[in-house]
């Protein structure tokens, strides 16, 4: 079973968590300035990259809090987890860190 390291509760089984989408996406200050195409891109357009990816997760069957994680989408391994608002951890080049 995959264990995910919640920054609040520690390592817990993956069944306690839910994926919440790509991390570090800032909502526009004034969405009314966007046209339909631009707003659709904001809502649904994601990088969906292969390799190291910053994601938002929620510990639904634990503390209930959201947190960010760096996960390699090619092998489903978590490289790091960190609280919302904290700096994204730097990873050594050997782990294939990709800047978003």
Backbone as XML, in Angstrom:
<?xml version="1.0"?>
<chain id="A" units="angstrom">
  <residue number="1" name="UNK">
    <atom name="N" x="0.841" y="-1.174" z="0.000"/>
    <atom name="CA" x="0.000" y="0.000" z="0.000"/>
    <atom name="C" x="0.891" y="1.244" z="0.000"/>
  </residue>
  <residue number="2" name="UNK">
    <atom name="N" x="0.487" y="2.233" z="-0.772"/>
    <atom name="CA" x="1.198" y="3.499" z="-0.847"/>
    <atom name="C" x="0.912" y="4.314" z="0.413"/>
  </residue>
  <residue number="3" name="UNK">
    <atom name="N" x="1.965" y="4.829" z="1.023"/>
    <atom name="CA" x="1.825" y="5.718" z="2.179"/>
    <atom name="C" x="2.116" y="7.143" z="1.732"/>
  </residue>
  <residue number="4" name="UNK">
    <atom name="N" x="1.270" y="8.067" z="2.145"/>
    <atom name="CA" x="1.452" y="9.487" z="1.840"/>
    <atom name="C" x="1.743" y="10.199" z="3.146"/>
  </residue>
  <residue number="5" name="UNK">
    <atom name="N" x="2.767" y="11.040" z="3.130"/>
    <atom name="CA" x="3.203" y="11.744" z="4.334"/>
    <atom name="C" x="2.450" y="13.065" z="4.473"/>
  </residue>
  <residue number="6" name="UNK">
    <atom name="N" x="1.362" y="13.053" z="5.242"/>
    <atom name="CA" x="0.612" y="14.280" z="5.515"/>
    <atom name="C" x="1.490" y="15.179" z="6.384"/>
  </residue>
  <residue number="7" name="UNK">
    <atom name="N" x="1.688" y="16.445" z="6.007"/>
    <atom name="CA" x="2.537" y="17.323" z="6.816"/>
    <atom name="C" x="1.964" y="17.610" z="8.207"/>
  </residue>
  <residue number="8" name="UNK">
    <atom name="N" x="0.707" y="17.257" z="8.439"/>
    <atom name="CA" x="0.071" y="17.489" z="9.733"/>
    <atom name="C" x="-0.028" y="16.212" z="10.570"/>
  </residue>
  <residue number="9" name="UNK">
    <atom name="N" x="-0.238" y="15.074" z="9.919"/>
    <atom name="CA" x="-0.519" y="13.814" z="10.635"/>
    <atom name="C" x="0.557" y="12.745" z="10.480"/>
  </residue>
  <residue number="10" name="UNK">
    <atom name="N" x="1.479" y="12.928" z="9.555"/>
    <atom name="CA" x="2.485" y="11.907" z="9.300"/>
    <atom name="C" x="2.036" y="10.930" z="8.220"/>
  </residue>
  <residue number="11" name="UNK">
    <atom name="N" x="2.745" y="9.817" z="8.098"/>
    <atom name="CA" x="2.478" y="8.843" z="7.042"/>
    <atom name="C" x="1.183" y="8.082" z="7.311"/>
  </residue>
  <residue number="12" name="UNK">
    <atom name="N" x="0.333" y="8.076" z="6.274"/>
    <atom name="CA" x="-0.969" y="7.419" z="6.367"/>
    <atom name="C" x="-1.241" y="6.703" z="5.034"/>
  </residue>
  <residue number="13" name="UNK">
    <atom name="N" x="-2.135" y="5.695" z="5.024"/>
    <atom name="CA" x="-2.455" y="4.979" z="3.791"/>
    <atom name="C" x="-3.114" y="5.876" z="2.746"/>
  </residue>
  <residue number="14" name="UNK">
    <atom name="N" x="-2.818" y="5.603" z="1.494"/>
    <atom name="CA" x="-3.337" y="6.415" z="0.394"/>
    <atom name="C" x="-4.858" y="6.510" z="0.368"/>
  </residue>
  <residue number="15" name="UNK">
    <atom name="N" x="-5.552" y="5.530" z="0.907"/>
    <atom name="CA" x="-7.016" y="5.532" z="0.900"/>
    <atom name="C" x="-7.615" y="6.680" z="1.702"/>
  </residue>
  <residue number="16" name="UNK">
    <atom name="N" x="-6.813" y="7.314" z="2.560"/>
    <atom name="CA" x="-7.294" y="8.429" z="3.370"/>
    <atom name="C" x="-7.248" y="9.770" z="2.630"/>
  </residue>
  <residue number="17" name="UNK">
    <atom name="N" x="-6.691" y="9.792" z="1.419"/>
    <atom name="CA" x="-6.431" y="11.041" z="0.716"/>
    <atom name="C" x="-7.213" y="11.141" z="-0.588"/>
  </residue>
  <residue number="18" name="UNK">
    <atom name="N" x="-7.423" y="12.375" z="-1.041"/>
    <atom name="CA" x="-8.030" y="12.642" z="-2.343"/>
    <atom name="C" x="-7.173" y="13.663" z="-3.080"/>
  </residue>
  <residue number="19" name="UNK">
    <atom name="N" x="-6.983" y="13.400" z="-4.356"/>
    <atom name="CA" x="-6.253" y="14.292" z="-5.244"/>
    <atom name="C" x="-7.072" y="15.557" z="-5.462"/>
  </residue>
  <residue number="20" name="UNK">
    <atom name="N" x="-6.412" y="16.712" z="-5.447"/>
    <atom name="CA" x="-7.116" y="17.977" z="-5.596"/>
    <atom name="C" x="-6.673" y="18.815" z="-6.776"/>
  </residue>
  <residue number="21" name="UNK">
    <atom name="N" x="-5.919" y="18.240" z="-7.703"/>
    <atom name="CA" x="-5.517" y="18.979" z="-8.892"/>
    <atom name="C" x="-4.118" y="19.551" z="-8.797"/>
  </residue>
  <residue number="22" name="UNK">
    <atom name="N" x="-3.755" y="20.290" z="-9.811"/>
    <atom name="CA" x="-2.429" y="20.904" z="-9.897"/>
    <atom name="C" x="-2.292" y="21.994" z="-8.830"/>
  </residue>
  <residue number="23" name="UNK">
    <atom name="N" x="-1.134" y="22.066" z="-8.223"/>
    <atom name="CA" x="-0.877" y="23.061" z="-7.166"/>
    <atom name="C" x="-0.339" y="24.356" z="-7.761"/>
  </residue>
  <residue number="24" name="UNK">
    <atom name="N" x="-0.358" y="25.397" z="-6.959"/>
    <atom name="CA" x="0.240" y="26.704" z="-7.270"/>
    <atom name="C" x="-0.438" y="27.410" z="-8.436"/>
  </residue>
  <residue number="25" name="UNK">
    <atom name="N" x="-1.746" y="27.266" z="-8.551"/>
    <atom name="CA" x="-2.497" y="27.985" z="-9.573"/>
    <atom name="C" x="-3.235" y="29.119" z="-8.884"/>
  </residue>
  <residue number="26" name="UNK">
    <atom name="N" x="-2.880" y="30.349" z="-9.236"/>
    <atom name="CA" x="-3.473" y="31.527" z="-8.595"/>
    <atom name="C" x="-4.725" y="31.961" z="-9.343"/>
  </residue>
  <residue number="27" name="UNK">
    <atom name="N" x="-5.789" y="32.180" z="-8.599"/>
    <atom name="CA" x="-7.039" y="32.668" z="-9.189"/>
    <atom name="C" x="-6.853" y="34.125" z="-9.596"/>
  </residue>
  <residue number="28" name="UNK">
    <atom name="N" x="-7.384" y="34.528" z="-10.757"/>
    <atom name="CA" x="-7.248" y="35.922" z="-11.196"/>
    <atom name="C" x="-7.948" y="36.883" z="-10.230"/>
  </residue>
  <residue number="29" name="UNK">
    <atom name="N" x="-7.387" y="38.088" z="-10.091"/>
    <atom name="CA" x="-7.981" y="39.092" z="-9.210"/>
    <atom name="C" x="-9.380" y="39.482" z="-9.657"/>
  </residue>
  <residue number="30" name="UNK">
    <atom name="N" x="-9.560" y="39.633" z="-10.963"/>
    <atom name="CA" x="-10.860" y="40.039" z="-11.490"/>
    <atom name="C" x="-11.262" y="39.121" z="-12.646"/>
  </residue>
  <residue number="31" name="UNK">
    <atom name="N" x="-11.945" y="38.007" z="-12.344"/>
    <atom name="CA" x="-12.314" y="37.058" z="-13.396"/>
    <atom name="C" x="-13.224" y="37.645" z="-14.470"/>
  </residue>
  <residue number="32" name="UNK">
    <atom name="N" x="-13.938" y="38.724" z="-14.168"/>
    <atom name="CA" x="-14.847" y="39.318" z="-15.154"/>
    <atom name="C" x="-14.092" y="39.922" z="-16.339"/>
  </residue>
  <residue number="33" name="UNK">
    <atom name="N" x="-12.794" y="40.147" z="-16.187"/>
    <atom name="CA" x="-11.991" y="40.691" z="-17.283"/>
    <atom name="C" x="-11.628" y="39.628" z="-18.317"/>
  </residue>
  <residue number="34" name="UNK">
    <atom name="N" x="-11.856" y="38.352" z="-17.988"/>
    <atom name="CA" x="-11.527" y="37.257" z="-18.892"/>
    <atom name="C" x="-12.674" y="37.008" z="-19.860"/>
  </residue>
  <residue number="35" name="UNK">
    <atom name="N" x="-12.334" y="36.708" z="-21.101"/>
    <atom name="CA" x="-13.333" y="36.256" z="-22.059"/>
    <atom name="C" x="-13.616" y="34.779" z="-21.805"/>
  </residue>
  <residue number="36" name="UNK">
    <atom name="N" x="-14.583" y="34.238" z="-22.526"/>
    <atom name="CA" x="-14.968" y="32.840" z="-22.331"/>
    <atom name="C" x="-13.803" y="31.881" z="-22.583"/>
  </residue>
  <residue number="37" name="UNK">
    <atom name="N" x="-13.062" y="32.114" z="-23.643"/>
    <atom name="CA" x="-11.952" y="31.215" z="-23.992"/>
    <atom name="C" x="-10.863" y="31.260" z="-22.916"/>
  </residue>
  <residue number="38" name="UNK">
    <atom name="N" x="-10.485" y="32.447" z="-22.470"/>
    <atom name="CA" x="-9.451" y="32.591" z="-21.436"/>
    <atom name="C" x="-9.911" y="32.000" z="-20.102"/>
  </residue>
  <residue number="39" name="UNK">
    <atom name="N" x="-11.194" y="32.198" z="-19.774"/>
    <atom name="CA" x="-11.711" y="31.648" z="-18.512"/>
    <atom name="C" x="-11.752" y="30.121" z="-18.581"/>
  </residue>
  <residue number="40" name="UNK">
    <atom name="N" x="-12.149" y="29.578" z="-19.717"/>
    <atom name="CA" x="-12.134" y="28.125" z="-19.904"/>
    <atom name="C" x="-10.731" y="27.561" z="-19.780"/>
  </residue>
  <residue number="41" name="UNK">
    <atom name="N" x="-9.752" y="28.263" z="-20.324"/>
    <atom name="CA" x="-8.357" y="27.817" z="-20.204"/>
    <atom name="C" x="-7.900" y="27.840" z="-18.742"/>
  </residue>
  <residue number="42" name="UNK">
    <atom name="N" x="-8.288" y="28.886" z="-18.007"/>
    <atom name="CA" x="-7.930" y="28.949" z="-16.592"/>
    <atom name="C" x="-8.554" y="27.789" z="-15.817"/>
  </residue>
  <residue number="43" name="UNK">
    <atom name="N" x="-9.821" y="27.504" z="-16.070"/>
    <atom name="CA" x="-10.516" y="26.461" z="-15.322"/>
    <atom name="C" x="-10.052" y="25.055" z="-15.671"/>
  </residue>
  <residue number="44" name="UNK">
    <atom name="N" x="-9.796" y="24.798" z="-16.949"/>
    <atom name="CA" x="-9.570" y="23.426" z="-17.381"/>
    <atom name="C" x="-8.186" y="23.149" z="-17.963"/>
  </residue>
  <residue number="45" name="UNK">
    <atom name="N" x="-7.450" y="24.160" z="-18.329"/>
    <atom name="CA" x="-6.133" y="23.947" z="-18.923"/>
    <atom name="C" x="-5.072" y="23.715" z="-17.854"/>
  </residue>
  <residue number="46" name="UNK">
    <atom name="N" x="-4.451" y="22.566" z="-17.880"/>
    <atom name="CA" x="-3.392" y="22.234" z="-16.922"/>
    <atom name="C" x="-2.198" y="21.682" z="-17.678"/>
  </residue>
  <residue number="47" name="UNK">
    <atom name="N" x="-1.036" y="21.754" z="-17.044"/>
    <atom name="CA" x="0.191" y="21.332" z="-17.722"/>
    <atom name="C" x="0.225" y="19.834" z="-17.982"/>
  </residue>
  <residue number="48" name="UNK">
    <atom name="N" x="-0.321" y="19.021" z="-17.079"/>
    <atom name="CA" x="-0.390" y="17.573" z="-17.246"/>
    <atom name="C" x="0.935" y="16.991" z="-17.733"/>
  </residue>
  <residue number="49" name="UNK">
    <atom name="N" x="2.000" y="17.427" z="-17.106"/>
    <atom name="CA" x="3.332" y="17.021" z="-17.542"/>
    <atom name="C" x="3.695" y="15.634" z="-17.032"/>
  </residue>
  <residue number="50" name="UNK">
    <atom name="N" x="4.621" y="15.026" z="-17.713"/>
    <atom name="CA" x="5.142" y="13.734" z="-17.296"/>
    <atom name="C" x="6.357" y="13.990" z="-16.421"/>
  </residue>
  <residue number="51" name="UNK">
    <atom name="N" x="6.445" y="13.291" z="-15.305"/>
    <atom name="CA" x="7.570" y="13.473" z="-14.397"/>
    <atom name="C" x="7.130" y="14.148" z="-13.113"/>
  </residue>
  <residue number="52" name="UNK">
    <atom name="N" x="8.029" y="14.927" z="-12.518"/>
    <atom name="CA" x="7.756" y="15.579" z="-11.242"/>
    <atom name="C" x="6.680" y="16.650" z="-11.425"/>
  </residue>
  <residue number="53" name="UNK">
    <atom name="N" x="5.679" y="16.599" z="-10.571"/>
    <atom name="CA" x="4.509" y="17.452" z="-10.723"/>
    <atom name="C" x="4.067" y="17.945" z="-9.349"/>
  </residue>
  <residue number="54" name="UNK">
    <atom name="N" x="3.782" y="19.244" z="-9.217"/>
    <atom name="CA" x="3.272" y="19.805" z="-7.955"/>
    <atom name="C" x="1.756" y="19.654" z="-7.947"/>
  </residue>
  <residue number="55" name="UNK">
    <atom name="N" x="1.246" y="18.997" z="-6.896"/>
    <atom name="CA" x="-0.177" y="18.696" z="-6.809"/>
    <atom name="C" x="-0.740" y="19.128" z="-5.459"/>
  </residue>
  <residue number="56" name="UNK">
    <atom name="N" x="-2.042" y="19.310" z="-5.420"/>
    <atom name="CA" x="-2.742" y="19.593" z="-4.171"/>
    <atom name="C" x="-3.482" y="18.314" z="-3.758"/>
  </residue>
  <residue number="57" name="UNK">
    <atom name="N" x="-3.366" y="17.973" z="-2.481"/>
    <atom name="CA" x="-4.023" y="16.789" z="-1.931"/>
    <atom name="C" x="-4.795" y="17.182" z="-0.681"/>
  </residue>
  <residue number="58" name="UNK">
    <atom name="N" x="-5.790" y="16.361" z="-0.310"/>
    <atom name="CA" x="-6.552" y="16.592" z="0.919"/>
    <atom name="C" x="-6.613" y="15.302" z="1.722"/>
  </residue>
  <residue number="59" name="UNK">
    <atom name="N" x="-6.346" y="15.409" z="3.006"/>
    <atom name="CA" x="-6.401" y="14.269" z="3.917"/>
    <atom name="C" x="-7.834" y="14.154" z="4.429"/>
  </residue>
  <residue number="60" name="UNK">
    <atom name="N" x="-8.726" y="13.640" z="3.583"/>
    <atom name="CA" x="-10.160" y="13.641" z="3.887"/>
    <atom name="C" x="-10.535" y="12.748" z="5.061"/>
  </residue>
  <residue number="61" name="UNK">
    <atom name="N" x="-9.853" y="11.625" z="5.249"/>
    <atom name="CA" x="-10.184" y="10.709" z="6.342"/>
    <atom name="C" x="-9.162" y="10.833" z="7.470"/>
  </residue>
  <residue number="62" name="UNK">
    <atom name="N" x="-8.714" y="12.037" z="7.689"/>
    <atom name="CA" x="-7.761" y="12.335" z="8.757"/>
    <atom name="C" x="-8.038" y="13.741" z="9.250"/>
  </residue>
  <residue number="63" name="UNK">
    <atom name="N" x="-7.062" y="14.620" z="9.108"/>
    <atom name="CA" x="-7.195" y="15.992" z="9.600"/>
    <atom name="C" x="-8.112" y="16.852" z="8.731"/>
  </residue>
  <residue number="64" name="UNK">
    <atom name="N" x="-8.376" y="16.424" z="7.487"/>
    <atom name="CA" x="-9.244" y="17.174" z="6.587"/>
    <atom name="C" x="-8.568" y="18.336" z="5.886"/>
  </residue>
  <residue number="65" name="UNK">
    <atom name="N" x="-7.288" y="18.513" z="6.111"/>
    <atom name="CA" x="-6.573" y="19.669" z="5.557"/>
    <atom name="C" x="-6.014" y="19.393" z="4.165"/>
  </residue>
  <residue number="66" name="UNK">
    <atom name="N" x="-5.871" y="20.487" z="3.412"/>
    <atom name="CA" x="-5.206" y="20.439" z="2.116"/>
    <atom name="C" x="-3.714" y="20.632" z="2.326"/>
  </residue>
  <residue number="67" name="UNK">
    <atom name="N" x="-2.924" y="20.058" z="1.437"/>
    <atom name="CA" x="-1.478" y="20.270" z="1.428"/>
    <atom name="C" x="-0.989" y="20.057" z="0.003"/>
  </residue>
  <residue number="68" name="UNK">
    <atom name="N" x="0.233" y="20.450" z="-0.254"/>
    <atom name="CA" x="0.846" y="20.260" z="-1.567"/>
    <atom name="C" x="1.821" y="19.100" z="-1.522"/>
  </residue>
  <residue number="69" name="UNK">
    <atom name="N" x="2.010" y="18.491" z="-2.682"/>
    <atom name="CA" x="2.946" y="17.371" z="-2.795"/>
    <atom name="C" x="3.667" y="17.442" z="-4.122"/>
  </residue>
  <residue number="70" name="UNK">
    <atom name="N" x="4.895" y="16.984" z="-4.128"/>
    <atom name="CA" x="5.636" y="16.784" z="-5.370"/>
    <atom name="C" x="5.620" y="15.292" z="-5.638"/>
  </residue>
  <residue number="71" name="UNK">
    <atom name="N" x="5.009" y="14.906" z="-6.777"/>
    <atom name="CA" x="4.867" y="13.493" z="-7.107"/>
    <atom name="C" x="5.346" y="13.254" z="-8.523"/>
  </residue>
  <residue number="72" name="UNK">
    <atom name="N" x="6.078" y="12.191" z="-8.706"/>
    <atom name="CA" x="6.548" y="11.798" z="-10.029"/>
    <atom name="C" x="5.434" y="10.990" z="-10.687"/>
  </residue>
  <residue number="73" name="UNK">
    <atom name="N" x="4.866" y="11.512" z="-11.756"/>
    <atom name="CA" x="3.739" y="10.854" z="-12.403"/>
    <atom name="C" x="4.142" y="9.611" z="-13.178"/>
  </residue>
  <residue number="74" name="UNK">
    <atom name="N" x="5.436" y="9.409" z="-13.414"/>
    <atom name="CA" x="5.869" y="8.212" z="-14.142"/>
    <atom name="C" x="5.937" y="6.981" z="-13.250"/>
  </residue>
  <residue number="75" name="UNK">
    <atom name="N" x="6.145" y="7.169" z="-11.947"/>
    <atom name="CA" x="6.243" y="6.009" z="-11.051"/>
    <atom name="C" x="5.364" y="6.141" z="-9.800"/>
  </residue>
  <residue number="76" name="UNK">
    <atom name="N" x="4.582" y="7.211" z="-9.692"/>
    <atom name="CA" x="3.642" y="7.453" z="-8.590"/>
    <atom name="C" x="4.341" y="7.583" z="-7.233"/>
  </residue>
  <residue number="77" name="UNK">
    <atom name="N" x="5.591" y="8.015" z="-7.221"/>
    <atom name="CA" x="6.319" y="8.202" z="-5.957"/>
    <atom name="C" x="6.261" y="9.658" z="-5.539"/>
  </residue>
  <residue number="78" name="UNK">
    <atom name="N" x="6.022" y="9.862" z="-4.248"/>
    <atom name="CA" x="6.001" y="11.201" z="-3.677"/>
    <atom name="C" x="7.418" y="11.581" z="-3.267"/>
  </residue>
  <residue number="79" name="UNK">
    <atom name="N" x="7.911" y="12.714" z="-3.763"/>
    <atom name="CA" x="9.250" y="13.189" z="-3.415"/>
    <atom name="C" x="9.202" y="14.069" z="-2.171"/>
  </residue>
  <residue number="80" name="UNK">
    <atom name="N" x="8.087" y="14.792" z="-1.975"/>
    <atom name="CA" x="7.968" y="15.696" z="-0.826"/>
    <atom name="C" x="6.511" y="16.094" z="-0.652"/>
  </residue>
  <residue number="81" name="UNK">
    <atom name="N" x="6.144" y="16.422" z="0.576"/>
    <atom name="CA" x="4.851" y="17.033" z="0.875"/>
    <atom name="C" x="5.126" y="18.271" z="1.716"/>
  </residue>
  <residue number="82" name="UNK">
    <atom name="N" x="4.271" y="19.278" z="1.587"/>
    <atom name="CA" x="4.473" y="20.525" z="2.322"/>
    <atom name="C" x="3.148" y="21.259" z="2.460"/>
  </residue>
  <residue number="83" name="UNK">
    <atom name="N" x="3.071" y="22.091" z="3.494"/>
    <atom name="CA" x="1.847" y="22.813" z="3.805"/>
    <atom name="C" x="1.570" y="23.898" z="2.763"/>
  </residue>
  <residue number="84" name="UNK">
    <atom name="N" x="0.286" y="24.192" z="2.572"/>
    <atom name="CA" x="-0.121" y="25.279" z="1.688"/>
    <atom name="C" x="0.514" y="26.571" z="2.208"/>
  </residue>
  <residue number="85" name="UNK">
    <atom name="N" x="1.099" y="27.352" z="1.316"/>
    <atom name="CA" x="1.733" y="28.607" z="1.706"/>
    <atom name="C" x="3.225" y="28.482" z="1.936"/>
  </residue>
  <residue number="86" name="UNK">
    <atom name="N" x="3.722" y="27.266" z="2.122"/>
    <atom name="CA" x="5.165" y="27.068" z="2.273"/>
    <atom name="C" x="5.825" y="27.045" z="0.898"/>
  </residue>
  <residue number="87" name="UNK">
    <atom name="N" x="7.109" y="27.353" z="0.882"/>
    <atom name="CA" x="7.880" y="27.290" z="-0.357"/>
    <atom name="C" x="7.901" y="25.874" z="-0.902"/>
  </residue>
  <residue number="88" name="UNK">
    <atom name="N" x="7.859" y="25.777" z="-2.201"/>
    <atom name="CA" x="8.003" y="24.474" z="-2.849"/>
    <atom name="C" x="9.425" y="23.970" z="-2.600"/>
  </residue>
  <residue number="89" name="UNK">
    <atom name="N" x="9.576" y="22.750" z="-2.094"/>
    <atom name="CA" x="10.921" y="22.244" z="-1.807"/>
    <atom name="C" x="11.757" y="22.101" z="-3.077"/>
  </residue>
  <residue number="90" name="UNK">
    <atom name="N" x="13.028" y="22.420" z="-2.955"/>
    <atom name="CA" x="13.964" y="22.221" z="-4.063"/>
    <atom name="C" x="14.392" y="20.761" z="-4.054"/>
  </residue>
  <residue number="91" name="UNK">
    <atom name="N" x="14.422" y="20.159" z="-5.220"/>
    <atom name="CA" x="14.849" y="18.771" z="-5.343"/>
    <atom name="C" x="16.172" y="18.704" z="-6.077"/>
  </residue>
  <residue number="92" name="UNK">
    <atom name="N" x="17.007" y="17.769" z="-5.726"/>
    <atom name="CA" x="18.266" y="17.597" z="-6.463"/>
    <atom name="C" x="17.976" y="17.294" z="-7.933"/>
  </residue>
  <residue number="93" name="UNK">
    <atom name="N" x="18.839" y="17.736" z="-8.802"/>
    <atom name="CA" x="18.670" y="17.506" z="-10.245"/>
    <atom name="C" x="18.550" y="16.024" z="-10.564"/>
  </residue>
  <residue number="94" name="UNK">
    <atom name="N" x="19.182" y="15.173" z="-9.790"/>
    <atom name="CA" x="19.149" y="13.729" z="-10.041"/>
    <atom name="C" x="17.741" y="13.181" z="-9.943"/>
  </residue>
  <residue number="95" name="UNK">
    <atom name="N" x="16.850" y="13.844" z="-9.181"/>
    <atom name="CA" x="15.480" y="13.369" z="-9.051"/>
    <atom name="C" x="14.578" y="13.911" z="-10.149"/>
  </residue>
  <residue number="96" name="UNK">
    <atom name="N" x="15.135" y="14.698" z="-11.052"/>
    <atom name="CA" x="14.347" y="15.177" z="-12.178"/>
    <atom name="C" x="13.406" y="16.306" z="-11.828"/>
  </residue>
  <residue number="97" name="UNK">
    <atom name="N" x="13.840" y="17.237" z="-11.006"/>
    <atom name="CA" x="12.989" y="18.357" z="-10.620"/>
    <atom name="C" x="12.640" y="19.181" z="-11.855"/>
  </residue>
  <residue number="98" name="UNK">
    <atom name="N" x="11.383" y="19.530" z="-11.977"/>
    <atom name="CA" x="10.903" y="20.336" z="-13.086"/>
    <atom name="C" x="10.260" y="21.586" z="-12.502"/>
  </residue>
  <residue number="99" name="UNK">
    <atom name="N" x="10.660" y="22.748" z="-12.953"/>
    <atom name="CA" x="10.075" y="23.995" z="-12.459"/>
    <atom name="C" x="8.756" y="24.236" z="-13.163"/>
  </residue>
  <residue number="100" name="UNK">
    <atom name="N" x="7.779" y="24.682" z="-12.396"/>
    <atom name="CA" x="6.460" y="24.979" z="-12.986"/>
    <atom name="C" x="6.285" y="26.473" z="-13.137"/>
  </residue>
</chain>
